[in-house]
Each structure stands twice: as structure tokens, then as C-alpha cells.
Amino acid sequence: MIGQRSILIERCPECGASVILQDSKRAEVVCANCGFVLVTDMTDLGPEWRAYTPEEREVKVRVGSPQTFLLHDKGLSTKIDWRDISGFAPEKKAQLYRFRRWQQRSRVSNSNERNLASALSEMNRLCEALNLPRSIIETAAITYRKAVKKGLTRGRSIRGLAAAATYFACRQCRIVRSLREVSVASGIYRNEIASNYRFLVRKLKYFVPPVKPNQCITRLSNKLGLNGKTEEVAHKILRGAKKQKLTSGRGAKSIAAAASYIASKVAGESRTQREFAEAADLTEVTIRNRYREMMKRLLIVISL
């Protein structure tokens, strides 16, 4: 094999050089220093055809899509598409329609598969609504599959567990999304998502990394449209707050909102406390308390 055979050879046994070249035309692995042939039966794992356009590649390819956790059957089953039926006589079309109907029913054969199909569809819709990357959907799908395998879905709402798995994936991949945002996108009460989230973490024995204030600063800057200078000042204020141990026992969002609020005043891009409170999903009193602590301990003076 091309990759495995060549990676295992780190040095030439003749001269000891570490520069190893692959000659795909001659199917050889050669030392670049002395020319000693190390491997003579290298296997090319690529296709035997060439394609110069996406359309040509789609026509020539003879394999299906790779295995994925985003489908309940991991993409291993066959699929009869509408395009496969077009072009036949009416009698043949009716027969193919029946084949397609039974084929779709056979793909979901038991309750667990139906549960997975419904949950994965909901998670895919939820991630699109929250503008989340593909890695979040895959992480959420793996978490939900483990919950189904352990029988944790019995007696609980599929949509509620799907929303909780999506929120857990955001926390695990360090992408800042609040419970309120997930609740609005999914149409499920915040308390239900929080309860299901704690249930999954407890039963699956996961470690959830805490949200860091610097991640919240970046998200706040994007939501409020602050410029790069203001965000840079906010990160400097945050580093000073960490040295003074002002972040201990404080919520990441409140620290980030207070640092961003001070930075907006320092950089001359003033925003109101209400705007920061709405963007961070906090109260104005919380931001005001953190603001006063930082101003006093960090000795920040803002000239009017």
C-alpha cells in the first residue's frame, strides 16, 4: 500500500538517509540519496480513471458514499432514488414505485432505528438553524447513539434528547451556544433541555469542559458588531482579570460581557449595558457588578 508501506520506512538501510521518495509510475519507493529501491510492489489505492470535472467524476465513480453517523443505518443500505425510476414504461414505473416503498420501509425495521432516524433528522435541522459545523452534528449523533444503545431514551422525548445532545456537542467542541438559543431553535422549553443534558452527562459519564470567557468575548463581538481593536482590548482586560483572580467563581459570560463593555468604552465604541445583557443573555445588574469589580481591582480609568 502506498501510504502504509512508505511511512513505515523512515531511513534507507544502505546509506541511512531519511529522504524517501515514492515513484507512482514505476510503483517503487526509492532513496533520494543513493537511489536504492526499498519497495517494488507498491499498490496504488486510487481510482484507475481520471476525471477533470465534477460531472465527469460523478459519472465514472462506482462506489457509494462513505460511512457516516448522520444516517440511522450509517449509509450502508441501498437507496432507490426518483431518478432511477424515470424513463420506464408506466407498468414498469408502478412496479418500481412499489419496490421503492418497500425498500424505504425495510431500511427502518425496528423501534431503535425509527428513533434514530427521527432524532438524527431533528439534530440536522437544529444544527442548520443554529449555523453549526458538521463536526457538531457528528458528535451529537454519536452521543445519541450511545444513549439509544444503553436504553436511555425510554420515557423521554426524542426532540428533547436530540436538543440536549446538540447542546452537549457544542460544549464538548467548545462552540458557544446558550441553552436559550437551543431552546428557541428547537421549540422546546429550556428546563427540559437542561434536564436531559444533565441526564446524558450523568448516565454516559462524560466530562464537559467549562466555557472559557475568551470564547464568549469573540461571540459577543460578533453579535454586537464590535471592531477588532475593541475585541483585542477586551482580551487584554480579561488577562488582567485572570491575574487578579477575578474570574474565580464567576460565570464566563458575565466576565466576558463586563470585559467587552469596558473595552467598548476604552476604544470609543460605546454600547449600553442593556445591549451587552441581551447579547450575553444576562441581566444588567450582573454585568454592572462585574464591571465595578474590574474597574476597581484593575485600576482602569476611562477619560470622558
Secondary structure, DSSP 8 states (H G I E B T S, - for coil): -HHHHHHH--S-TTT----EEEETTTTEEEETTT--EEES-----S-SS--SSHHHHHHH--S-----TTSTTTT-S----GGGTTTS-HHHHHHHHHHHHHHHHHHS-SHHHHHHHHHHHHHHHHHHHTT--HHHHHHHHHHHHHHHHTTTTTTS-HHHHHHHHHHHHHHHTT----HHHHHHHHT--HHHHHHHHHHHHHHHT-------HHHHHHHHHHHHT--HHHHHHHHHHHHHHHHTT-STTS-HHHHHHHHHHHHHHHTT----HHHHHHHHT--HHHHHHHHHHHHHHTT-----
